[in-house]
C-alpha cells in the first residue's frame, strides 16, 4: 500500500544544504551572499518552501555548465524524502527531478516496493546540472565535495520545511550532503542518522544502470527493491513516528 499523506502538495521544491552557512554567490570567494527573492535582496532565512524555491531559482549556478535550478518535487509533509546527487540531462531539460533513465528505474522500484512517488518528496543534493559539453552531448560530471558543501544550507532548509519522517540518501553524493562526510555505501547501507534525522542509505538507481552483467544487474535491482521495502516498513514504525 502506498504511504498515506494528506498534506498539501508543493511542486518543485528545492535544495537546502545541511550546514549552518548560507549558500554563496558564484564567486570563488567564501563570502556570505545576498539572496534575492522576487527582486528584493534579503539576508533573512526563507520561511516557506515557496520562498526557498524562489531564492534557489534566483541564485546563479554554483557548478560549471549549469543553466537553471531543478527544484525538488512532492508534498510538504511527505512521509519519505528521497535525495539524489544532482539533476541529469533530462531533468535539466524538463525542469523536474528523476525523470531520466535513473528516475524511470526508481519509479519502477518504488512501485514494486509499494511506495507512491506522488506521495513522496524527491530532490537532489546539488540543484544544478554539472556537465561537460562534448559535441552535441552533455556529459554528466560528478560534483566535487566543495560543490556539495556549497549547497548543503539549501538542502537542510528544504528538508526542514518539508519535514519528512524519513530521509533516503540515494548514493554517495547524497550521503556526503546529508551526513556531512563520506561514508562507504557497502558498509553503511541501511538505517542511518543524519544529524538527528531518521535516514536510510542505499545506492543511486544510476548505479544499477551502469552494471554491465545482466545477472549482476538483476540481483542489484532486487537488493534495491528490498531496501525500498525496508524503507516503507521503517517509515511506518514507531521510531519514525516519534520523529514527528
C-alpha positions as CSV (number, residue, x, y, z in Angstrom):
1,X,0.0,0.0,0.0
2,X,1.3,3.5,-0.7
3,X,2.2,5.8,2.1
4,X,-0.8,7.9,3.2
5,X,-0.3,11.6,3.0
6,X,-3.0,14.3,3.2
7,X,-0.6,17.3,3.4
8,X,-0.8,19.9,0.6
9,X,1.4,19.2,-2.4
10,X,4.3,21.6,-3.2
11,X,5.6,21.2,-6.7
12,X,9.2,21.9,-7.4
13,X,10.8,22.2,-4.0
14,X,14.5,22.7,-3.8
15,X,17.9,22.2,-2.1
16,X,19.0,23.4,1.3
17,X,22.4,22.4,2.5
18,X,22.9,20.9,5.9
19,X,25.4,23.2,7.4
20,X,24.8,26.5,9.0
21,X,26.4,28.6,6.3
22,X,24.3,30.2,3.7
23,X,24.9,29.4,0.1
24,X,27.4,31.5,-1.7
25,X,27.3,33.6,-4.8
26,X,29.1,32.2,-7.8
27,X,32.4,33.8,-7.0
28,X,35.3,31.7,-5.8
29,X,35.5,33.5,-2.5
30,X,33.7,32.2,0.6
31,X,31.8,35.5,1.4
32,X,28.3,35.2,2.6
33,X,25.9,36.1,-0.3
34,X,22.8,38.1,-0.6
35,X,19.8,36.0,-1.5
36,X,17.4,37.7,-4.0
37,X,13.7,36.9,-3.6
38,X,11.2,38.5,-6.1
39,X,13.7,41.2,-6.9
40,X,14.4,42.1,-3.3
41,X,17.7,41.5,-1.6
42,X,17.3,39.7,1.7
43,X,19.6,38.1,4.3
44,X,16.7,36.6,6.1
45,X,16.2,32.8,6.0
46,X,13.2,31.8,3.8
47,X,10.2,30.9,5.9
48,X,8.3,28.8,3.3
49,X,9.2,26.3,0.6
50,X,7.9,28.8,-2.0
51,X,10.3,31.5,-0.7
52,X,13.2,29.0,-0.7
53,X,12.5,27.9,-4.2
54,X,12.4,31.5,-5.4
55,X,15.8,32.1,-3.8
56,X,17.3,29.0,-5.3
57,X,15.9,29.8,-8.7
58,X,17.3,33.4,-8.5
59,X,20.7,32.3,-7.4
60,X,23.4,31.8,-10.1
61,X,24.6,28.2,-10.5
62,X,27.4,27.1,-8.3
63,X,28.7,24.4,-10.7
64,X,30.1,24.9,-14.2
65,X,27.8,24.3,-17.2
66,X,24.6,24.6,-15.3
67,X,21.8,26.9,-16.7
68,X,19.0,26.8,-14.1
69,X,18.0,25.1,-10.9
70,X,15.9,21.9,-10.8
71,X,13.8,22.1,-7.7
72,X,12.5,19.3,-5.5
73,X,9.1,17.9,-6.1
74,X,6.4,16.4,-3.8
75,X,4.1,17.2,-1.0
76,X,5.1,19.2,2.1
77,X,4.9,16.7,5.0
78,X,5.7,13.7,2.8
79,X,6.5,10.6,4.9
80,X,9.6,9.9,2.8
81,X,12.1,12.3,1.1
82,X,14.5,10.9,-1.5
83,X,17.7,12.8,-2.0
84,X,19.8,12.1,-5.1
85,X,23.1,13.5,-6.4
86,X,22.2,16.2,-9.0
87,X,19.8,16.7,-12.0
88,X,20.8,14.9,-15.2
89,X,20.3,15.9,-18.8
90,X,16.6,15.1,-19.0
91,X,15.9,16.7,-15.5
92,X,17.6,19.9,-16.7
93,X,15.6,19.9,-19.9
94,X,12.3,19.2,-18.2
95,X,12.9,21.1,-15.0
96,X,11.8,18.1,-12.8
97,X,13.8,15.7,-10.7
98,X,14.2,12.0,-11.5
99,X,12.6,11.9,-15.0
100,X,15.5,10.5,-16.9
101,X,16.6,6.8,-17.2
102,X,17.6,6.6,-13.5
103,X,14.3,8.2,-12.5
104,X,12.3,5.8,-14.5
105,X,14.1,2.9,-12.8
106,X,13.4,4.5,-9.4
107,X,9.7,4.8,-10.3
108,X,9.6,1.1,-11.2
109,X,11.3,0.0,-8.0
110,X,9.2,2.3,-5.8
111,X,6.0,0.8,-7.4
112,X,7.2,-2.8,-6.7
113,X,8.0,-1.8,-3.1
114,X,4.6,-0.2,-2.6
115,X,5.8,3.4,-2.3
116,X,3.8,6.1,-4.1
117,X,6.0,8.6,-5.8
118,X,3.2,11.2,-5.8
119,X,3.2,11.0,-2.0
120,X,6.9,11.1,-1.6
121,X,9.3,14.1,-1.9
122,X,12.2,13.9,-4.4
123,X,15.1,16.3,-4.6
124,X,18.9,16.4,-5.1
125,X,21.8,17.4,-3.0
126,X,23.0,19.7,-5.9
127,X,20.3,21.6,-7.6
128,X,22.1,22.4,-10.9
129,X,23.2,20.0,-13.7
130,X,27.0,19.9,-13.9
131,X,28.2,18.7,-17.3
132,X,30.8,18.8,-19.9
133,X,29.9,19.6,-23.5
134,X,31.2,17.0,-26.0
135,X,29.8,17.8,-29.4
136,X,26.1,17.8,-29.1
137,X,26.1,15.7,-25.9
138,X,26.1,17.0,-22.4
139,X,28.2,14.5,-20.3
140,X,27.4,14.3,-16.6
141,X,30.2,15.4,-14.3
142,X,30.2,14.4,-10.6
143,X,30.1,17.3,-8.2
144,X,33.1,17.9,-6.0
145,X,32.9,17.7,-2.3
146,X,33.3,21.5,-2.2
147,X,30.4,22.0,-4.5
148,X,28.3,19.6,-2.4
149,X,29.2,21.7,0.7
150,X,28.1,24.8,-1.2
151,X,24.6,23.5,-1.5
152,X,24.2,22.0,2.0
153,X,22.5,25.0,3.5
154,X,19.8,24.8,0.8
155,X,19.2,21.1,1.3
156,X,19.0,21.4,5.1
157,X,16.5,24.3,4.9
158,X,14.5,22.4,2.3
159,X,14.2,19.3,4.4
160,X,13.3,21.4,7.5
161,X,10.4,22.9,5.6
162,X,9.2,19.6,4.0
163,X,9.7,17.8,7.4
164,X,9.7,14.1,6.2
165,X,9.6,11.3,8.7
166,X,12.5,9.5,6.9
167,X,15.2,10.8,4.5
168,X,16.7,8.4,1.9
169,X,20.2,9.0,0.7
170,X,20.5,7.7,-2.9
171,X,24.2,7.2,-3.5
172,X,27.5,8.6,-2.2
173,X,26.9,12.3,-3.0
174,X,23.6,12.4,-1.1
175,X,25.3,10.7,1.8
176,X,28.0,13.3,1.8
177,X,25.4,16.1,1.8
178,X,23.2,14.6,4.5
179,X,25.9,13.1,6.8
180,X,28.5,15.8,6.3
181,X,31.2,13.3,5.5
182,X,31.9,10.5,3.1
183,X,30.5,7.1,4.1
184,X,31.0,3.9,2.0
185,X,27.7,2.7,0.8
186,X,28.6,-1.0,1.1
187,X,29.4,-0.6,4.8
188,X,26.7,1.8,5.9
189,X,23.8,0.7,3.7
190,X,20.6,0.7,5.7
191,X,19.2,2.7,8.6
192,X,21.1,5.9,9.3
193,X,21.1,9.1,11.4
194,X,21.5,12.4,9.5
195,X,22.2,15.0,12.2
196,X,19.3,13.8,14.3
197,X,17.1,13.0,11.4
198,X,16.0,9.4,10.7
199,X,17.6,8.2,7.5
200,X,18.4,5.3,5.2
201,X,21.4,4.8,2.9
202,X,21.1,2.9,-0.4
203,X,22.5,3.1,-3.9
204,X,21.5,5.6,-6.6
205,X,19.5,4.0,-9.3
206,X,22.0,5.2,-11.9
207,X,24.5,2.7,-10.3
208,X,22.2,-0.1,-11.4
209,X,22.1,1.2,-14.9
210,X,25.9,1.0,-15.2
211,X,26.2,-2.7,-14.2
212,X,27.2,-4.5,-17.4
213,X,26.4,-8.1,-16.4
214,X,22.7,-8.9,-16.7
215,X,22.6,-11.3,-13.8
216,X,24.5,-9.0,-11.5
217,X,22.2,-6.1,-12.6
218,X,19.2,-8.2,-11.7
219,X,20.5,-9.1,-8.3
220,X,21.4,-5.5,-7.6
221,X,18.0,-4.3,-8.6
222,X,16.4,-6.9,-6.3
223,X,18.5,-5.6,-3.5
224,X,17.5,-2.0,-4.3
225,X,13.8,-3.0,-4.2
226,X,14.4,-4.8,-0.9
227,X,15.9,-1.5,0.5
228,X,12.8,0.3,-0.6
229,X,10.5,-2.2,1.1
230,X,12.6,-1.8,4.3
231,X,12.2,2.0,4.0
232,X,8.4,1.6,3.6
233,X,8.3,-0.6,6.8
234,X,10.6,1.8,8.7
235,X,8.6,4.9,7.9
236,X,5.5,3.2,9.4
237,X,7.4,2.1,12.6
238,X,7.1,3.8,16.0
239,X,10.7,5.1,15.5
240,X,9.7,7.2,12.5
241,X,6.5,8.4,14.2
242,X,8.5,9.6,17.2
243,X,10.5,11.8,14.8
244,X,7.4,13.9,14.0
